[in-house]
Amino acid sequence: MADRYLTFTRTAPGRFLTRGLGLPRPVPLRRWSPEHPALEGPLLHLTAGDVPLPGLHEVLTRTGLPPHAGPLGTRRPAAVVLDATGVATVTALVDVHATLHPVVRSLADCGRVVVLGAPPSPADHHQAAAQQALDGFVRSLAKELGRGSTATLVRTTSAPAALPALRFLLSPKSAYVSGQTIEATLHDESVPEPPEPERPLACRTALVTGAARGIGEAIAQVLARDGAHVVALDVPAAHTDLVRVAERVGGTPLTLDITADDAGERIAAALPDGLDVLVHNAGITRDRRLANMAADRWSPVIDVNLGSVLRTTDFLLKCGTLRRGGSVVATASVAGLAGNAGQTNYAAAKAGVTGLVRSLAPRALAEHGIAVNAVAPGFIETRMTAAVPLLIREAGRRLNSLAQGGQPVDVAEAVAWLALGGVNGQVLRVCGQSLLGA
C-alpha cells in the first residue's frame, strides 16, 4: 500500500508543514536494485581504543564498499565503520565520542554507521562495562541519525568473522535494519568465497513456507535472485498463487498444509537430494484480547506459528534432509519480543520461535553443521497491514527511527543474508528500530 504521507513530505507544501509542526519527515530508503547494487559514496574507516582489529582494512576491501584512502574533502561518506573492539575501559569510551563526533553530521542520506565491538568478557568487568556501553550508544545514535541512515553494533572476535555481517550492513540490502546488535563470531578459514559473488546461494536448494504471497513471495524472489533453487510451499487453498510464484522464480511448487502430521515426511520425499536452506515463513493471526479469545483462536495460531516450526525442523534435521553447511531461518516478530495488545496468542508463538533459535542454534551447528537464526519483522507494508485502521496504521509506520513502514523485500533481504550461515543464534529485528520494545 502506498505511503501517501511519505510522498507528501517530499513536496514543497509538505516540507513546509512538517517542518513547522515538527512532524516526522521520512526519507525514501535506498534499497538494492540491479542498477544500484551498492551504497554510493566512500567508506570511512575509523578506530577508537588502543588496539585495532587485525586485518580489518583488508576485510573492508572485500565488502563491496572499500575503505577510502586519504581525506574526503567535500565528499560525504556513504558509511562509517568504527573499530571499537579495543575499547576496554570507561576512559577509552572518550575515543568513541572524539572519533565519531566530527564526522556523523557529514554522513550521506541513507548512510550506514557500523560500530565493531568485542564480546563482553566475563573475566573483566571493566572491559564488559565498556563494551556493553557501546550497545546503548549505538541504539541511541540510530535514533538520532535521521535522513534514512542506520547504525548497528557488530560484536566480533576477528575481522574475517565480521565479513558476512559487514557485507550485508554496508549495502542497500540492510535498509530497514537499524539499532541492532549482531553477534558475528563464526568463522571457518576453510570456507571459500562464493564462486559467483552476485549469486551467493547458487547450487543451493531453499524451501520457503507460506510462499504464495506477501513476505513469503518476496523471500522466494530474493533467494532465487541470489541463485537458489526455491521450493515454494503453501496450503492447498493458495495453490494458484503458489504456482504463479514458483513459475516466476524458476522454482518448484509444493502444496502442503505445514501443520499436517506427515508434513515433514512429505517435504523430505519432495526433496530426495536434500535441502540447504529452510525458511519458516508461514504464519497466521487470530487477534483478540485474552478475555475475548476462544480456544479456536488460540490453538491454530500456536500450531502454525510455532508447533509446525518445531516439528518440521526436528524431522528434517533428524532424517538428514537438511544438509551440512545449511541453515534454518525462522520468522519471529517484534510483537513476540515486546508484546502487543490483542495478540497474546501470536506473541507467545513468536516469542517461542526466539526460544527455539537460542536453544537449537549451538547444538544444530555442533551436531549438524547447520546455522539457526530468525528474523523479527516490525511494521511491514502487506495486505494484512493495509487492512489495519488508518490511525493505527500510521502509528505503526511512524513509530520507528526511519519513520516509515518496511517492505516485504526488507525481510527477504535479511532472510537471504541469514541463509548464508555467517552468523548463528541471531534474532534480527527488521523494523527500522521500532519504538515497540528495545
GISUL-V212393 format. One record per backbone hydrogen bond with DSSP energy under -1.0 kcal/mol. NH is the residue of the N-H (numbers start at 1). CO is the residue of the C=O. E is the energy in kcal/mol with one decimal. If there is no record, write none. Layout:
BEGIN
NH|CO|E  NH|CO|E
END
This chain:
BEGIN
4|2|-1.1  7|3|-1.8  8|4|-2.6  9|5|-2.3  10|7|-1.1  11|8|-1.9  15|11|-2.6  16|12|-2.1  17|13|-2.7  18|14|-2.6  19|15|-1.9  20|16|-2.2  21|17|-2.5  23|18|-1.8  44|79|-2.7  46|81|-3.0  48|83|-2.7  56|53|-1.6  59|55|-1.8  60|56|-2.7  61|57|-1.5  62|59|-1.7  63|60|-1.5  68|43|-3.2  75|72|-1.9  78|42|-2.2  79|42|-1.4  80|112|-2.6  81|44|-2.8  82|114|-2.5  83|46|-2.8  84|82|-1.1  84|116|-2.4  87|84|-1.6  93|90|-1.2  94|91|-1.8  95|92|-1.3  97|93|-1.4  98|94|-2.7  99|95|-2.2  100|96|-2.0  101|97|-2.6  103|100|-1.4  104|100|-2.0  106|103|-1.1  108|77|-2.8  110|147|-2.7  111|108|-1.2  112|78|-1.6  113|150|-2.0  114|80|-2.8  115|152|-2.6  116|82|-3.0  117|154|-2.6  128|124|-2.5  129|125|-2.0  130|126|-2.2  131|127|-2.7  132|128|-2.4  133|129|-1.7  136|132|-1.2  137|133|-2.2  138|134|-2.8  139|135|-2.3  140|136|-1.9  141|137|-2.7  142|138|-2.5  144|141|-1.2  145|141|-1.8  149|146|-2.0  150|111|-2.0  152|113|-2.1  153|180|-2.7  154|115|-2.9  155|182|-2.8  156|117|-2.7  162|158|-1.0  166|162|-2.7  167|163|-2.7  168|164|-1.6  169|165|-2.9  170|166|-2.5  171|168|-1.0  174|171|-1.4  175|172|-1.3  177|174|-2.0  179|151|-3.2  182|153|-3.0  184|155|-3.3  191|188|-2.2  199|196|-2.3  201|226|-3.0  202|199|-2.0  204|201|-1.7  206|229|-2.7  207|277|-3.0  208|231|-2.3  209|279|-2.2  211|233|-2.3  217|213|-1.2  218|214|-1.9  219|215|-2.5  220|216|-2.3  221|217|-2.1  222|218|-2.4  223|219|-2.7  224|220|-2.0  225|221|-2.3  226|222|-1.9  227|224|-1.9  228|223|-2.4  229|204|-2.9  231|206|-3.4  232|252|-2.3  233|208|-2.8  234|254|-1.4  238|235|-1.9  239|236|-1.9  242|238|-2.7  243|239|-2.6  244|240|-1.8  245|241|-2.3  246|242|-2.7  247|243|-2.6  248|244|-2.1  249|245|-2.0  251|246|-3.0  252|230|-2.5  254|232|-2.8  256|234|-2.9  260|257|-2.1  263|260|-1.8  266|262|-2.4  267|263|-2.3  268|264|-2.5  269|265|-2.3  270|266|-1.6  274|271|-1.9  275|321|-3.1  276|205|-2.1  277|205|-2.1  278|327|-2.4  279|207|-3.1  280|329|-2.3  281|279|-1.1  288|342|-1.5  292|289|-2.0  293|290|-1.4  297|294|-1.9  298|294|-1.1  299|295|-2.4  302|298|-1.9  303|299|-2.5  304|300|-2.8  305|301|-2.1  306|302|-1.6  307|302|-2.5  308|303|-3.0  310|306|-2.3  311|307|-2.6  312|308|-2.5  313|309|-2.1  314|310|-2.5  315|311|-2.3  316|312|-2.6  317|313|-2.1  318|314|-2.5  319|315|-2.7  322|316|-1.9  323|275|-3.0  325|369|-1.8  326|323|-1.7  327|276|-2.5  328|371|-2.8  329|278|-2.9  330|373|-2.4  332|375|-3.5  334|377|-2.3  337|333|-1.2  338|334|-2.5  339|335|-2.1  343|340|-2.0  347|343|-3.2  348|344|-1.8  349|345|-2.1  350|346|-2.6  351|347|-2.5  352|348|-1.9  353|349|-1.3  354|350|-1.3  355|351|-1.7  356|352|-2.4  357|353|-2.4  358|354|-2.4  359|355|-1.9  360|356|-3.0  361|357|-2.4  364|360|-3.4  365|361|-2.0  366|362|-1.9  367|363|-3.0  368|364|-2.1  369|365|-1.0  370|364|-1.6  371|326|-1.9  373|328|-2.6  374|426|-2.7  375|330|-2.2  376|428|-3.0  378|430|-2.1  381|406|-3.2  382|380|-1.1  386|382|-2.0  388|385|-1.2  393|389|-2.8  394|390|-2.7  395|391|-2.0  396|392|-2.3  397|393|-1.9  398|394|-2.3  399|395|-2.3  400|398|-2.2  401|432|-1.2  403|400|-1.5  406|379|-2.9  410|407|-1.8  412|408|-2.1  413|409|-2.6  414|410|-1.5  415|411|-2.4  416|412|-2.6  417|413|-1.9  418|414|-2.6  419|415|-2.3  420|417|-1.4  421|418|-1.7  425|372|-2.5  428|374|-2.8  430|376|-1.7  432|176|-2.6  435|399|-2.6
END
